[in-house]
Amino acid sequence: MGYDENIDVCTDDIVHEQTLQHVRTNMLNDQIVNELAEFFRLFGDATRLRILYALSLSEMCVCDISEFLDMSQSAVSHQLKVLRQSRLVKYRREGRNVFYSLDDEHIQQIIAIGLKHINEKYTES
């Protein structure tokens, strides 16, 4: 597939009022857009994404995540705090251990959909 420099501009200067009205009527408000942008920003960090993917496979304690990522428990705890505050992960205490898991099935679905999209380029001819 070649690159066409002109593909991203209109050659006719026609405004489609019906389309614009539909989008304006159904557009998300600024607060929701900003919250959604922040939500997706959390997935943009490779360390956090590794943690999320690992937790999509199994509940893990901080010690296990730290060992898996070859990072200090302090660094892992910092990332988990960010993910917990954003409601992407939850935790439970068992004795002296803290176990983390994904907050709900939606987080796992988002990861799965992202992977499906990425893997499409490897399955296309």
N, C-alpha and C positions, 0 to 999 in steps of 0.2 A: 504494500500500500504506500503510495507516494505522498509527499507533502505538497499541498497546494496553498501558496501564500495568500490567495484571494478567498479562501473558503470561509474565513471568519468575518467577512463584511458583506453588507447588503449592497447590491448594485442598483436596486430601486429604493428610493426613500419614501416608503409607504408605511404609515403607522396603522396597525391593526387594532382599532379601538375596542372591538368586542373582546379580543384576547387580553388587552390591557385591563379592561374593566373586570374580567373574570379573575385575573391575577390580583388586582388591587382589592377586590372583594374578599378573596380567600387567603391573602397573605397573612403570615404570622405576625404578631405584634413584636416590637423591638425587644422587649424583655425576653420573650420566648426564643427569638432568634439568638440573642446573646447567650442564653442558658444552653441552647443546643450547640452553639459554637464551642462553648466551654466544655461541654460533655464530650464532643468529638476531639477536642484538643488533648484530653486525657489519654486518648488512644494513640496519640501522635508521638508518645515517648516510648522508645524501644524497651527500656527496662520495665515500665508499667505494663506494656503489652505482653512481655514475657511472663510477668507475674499473673496477669489476667488469663493468659492461655494456660499456664500451669494449673491455675485454680479451676479452669474449665475441665481439666482432666481429673483433679482430685482436690479435696480439702487438704490443706497443708499448714503445718505450724511454721512460725517465723524461722525457727532453726533450719527446717527443711528447705524453705525458700532461700534462705541465706546460703546454704550449702549448694543448692542447685544453681544459683546465679553467681556463685563465687564472690559474694559481696558481704560486707559486715552486716550484722543484725541491725545496727543503728541505721545504716543506709536503707536497708529493706524496710525497717519500721517507718522511716520517713515516707517512702513511697506508698506503703500500706495506709498510712494516715491520710495521705492525699486521696487515695482511692476510697477509703472509708468515708471521708467527709463528703465525697461526691456520690455516695451510695452505690458504688460499683462493687464493693466487697463488704462482707460482714464478718464478724468474729464471734467466737465463743471460747470461754475459758474452760480448761480441764486441768484441775490441779494448778501446777505452775506453768503450764503451757497455754499458748493462745493459738487457736486454730482459725484459719481464714478460709472463706469460700466466696464464690460469687454471690452478689446480693440477690439476684433472681435469674430466671431463665432468659430474660431479655438480653442480658449481657453476653451470655453464651451464644444467643442467636445473632447478635451483632458481629461477634467474632467470626461465627460460621459464615455469615453472608459476606463479610469482607474477604475471607479465605476463598470462598466460591468465586468471587469476582476476580481475585488475583490469579487463581488457578485456571480461569478461562483462557488466558493468553497461552498457557502451556498445552491446552487441549485443542486449540484452534490450529487448523492446517496452515 
